[in-house]
Amino acid sequence: MEYTAAVVTVSDKCCRGEQEDTGGPAVCAMLEEHGWKLIYKSLVPNEMETIKTELMKCADEIKASLVLTVGGTGFSPRDVTPEATLAVVERETRGIPEAMRYASLQITPRGCLSRSAAGILGRTLIVNLPGSEKAAKENLAAVIDPIRHGVDMLAASGDSQ
């Protein structure tokens, strides 16, 4: 099976050119190191409808097995990535963000402040990662192996229908 992924960076500052996106490229590199084929990447502002549209595009049109968002999971009023994700997924996968928060808590007590969400849209798994390069890499490292198994299960579920 080919493991395909899309990475969507969510950041107003990066969209305006005020800040360089380092989290998105770091996540792309990690995916490729673990055998994933990166088939799409994008940068969008912290806008609920834009994020929702991008997630649905990645699942429905691009047909990525995995969509990782990078950013928009903090406490700022404009951080709406988890809400956008939960608005489009059909089923939540709560264990993934719980595992990421647990791993983060081993590094910093601030790990409990993550608002990341995850869920399934069709046969696509969507997972929110923090925007900082360091935190995004740490969070992805905590779940990258189980995610592969989850994607395998989603792909196999189409065979039994």
N, C-alpha and C positions, 0 to 999 in steps of 0.2 A: 504494500500500500504506500502511496505517496502522501506524505504529510505536508499539507499546504497551509500557509499562514499569511495573515494580513496584519499590519501594525498601523494603528491610528493614533497619532500624537494629538492630544487635546491641549492647546495652549494659546491664549490670547496674545501673550508677549512674543511667542515664536511666530505667530501669524503676522504680527505687525513688524517683525524684523528687529525687535528690541532685545531678543535673547536667542541664543543658538539652542536648537534641540539636540541635546546629547543623549537623553533617555531613549528616544526612539531608535536611533542608530545602534545604541548599545544592545537593546532588546533584539533588533534584527540580527546582529552579529551572534548573539547567544543562540537564537533559533537555528541559524545556519550551522553553527558549531554542533548542534544536537541533531542534525540531519533533516531539519525542516526546510521546505522550499518556500521562500518568500515570494509571493505572487502579487502583493499589493502593499503599498505604504502611502500614507497621506498625513496631512497636517490640517487640523480644523480648529476653529475658535471654540471657546467655552459657550456654546449656544445649544440649548436642549434640542431643538428641531434639527439642527445641522448634525449633531452627534447621532441622533436616532436615524436619520437618513443614511449616514455613512455606515452605521452598523448593519442596517438592513441591506444596503448595497453589497457589503462584504459577504453577507450570508446568502442573499437571494440571487444576485447577479454574478459576483465573482466566484461564489461557491467555495470560499476558504473553509478548511476544516477547523481552523482556529483563528480567532480575531483577538488580538491583544490591544487594549487601549493603554496609552501612557499619558498620565496627567489627569487633572480635573477631579481628584479624589480627596482633596483636602477640605478645610473648613471655610474657605472663602465663599462668599455668597454666589460667586460665579462658578464654583466647582460643582458641576452637575452631571459628571460622567456616570456615577452609579445610578442616579435617577433615570438618565437616558437609557442606560443598559436595562434596568428593571422594567422600563416601559415597553421595550421591544422583545425581551426574551419570553419564551413560552413556559420555561421551567427554570427555577433558580437552582444553582449548584453551590449551596452555602459552604460546603466543606472546603472548597478551594480558597476563598478569602479567609476562612478561619485558619487554615494551615499557613497562609502567608502572614497573617497577624501573629500567630504563634511563633513563627520563625523570626519575625521582626522583633518581637518582645525579647528574644534571646540576645539581641544586639542593642536595643534601646527601649527604655520604658515608653517612649513615644510611639512605639509600634501599635499600641492600642488605639491610636487616633486615626488609623486608616479607615476609610469608608468604602473601600473596594467592594465590588459586587462581581458576581459571575452567573452565567446562565446559558441555556441552550435555545437557539433559534433555528428551527429546522434540524439540519444535521451539522450545525456550526456551534462550536463552543466559544463563548465570549468571556474574556477575563479582563478586569481592570487592574492596572498596575499604577503605582505612584509615578509622579513626573520626574523626580530626581533620578539621575542616572544610577547612583549608588543603591537607592531603595528599589528601583525598578529591577535591577539585576539581582539583588538579594531576594526579592519576592518571587521572581520568576524561577530562580534556582531552587526555591523551596517546593515548587509544584510541577516543574517541567516533566519529570518522569511520570507522575500520576496523570498528568494532562494527556500524554500520549495514549495511555490506556483508555481514558475517557473518550478520546477521539476514535480509537479503535471500536469501542462499543457503539458509538453513534453511527459509524460507517456500517457496522455489521447489522444494525437495526433495520437498515433498508433492505437487507437480503431476506428478512423474514416476513415482509409485508406482501 
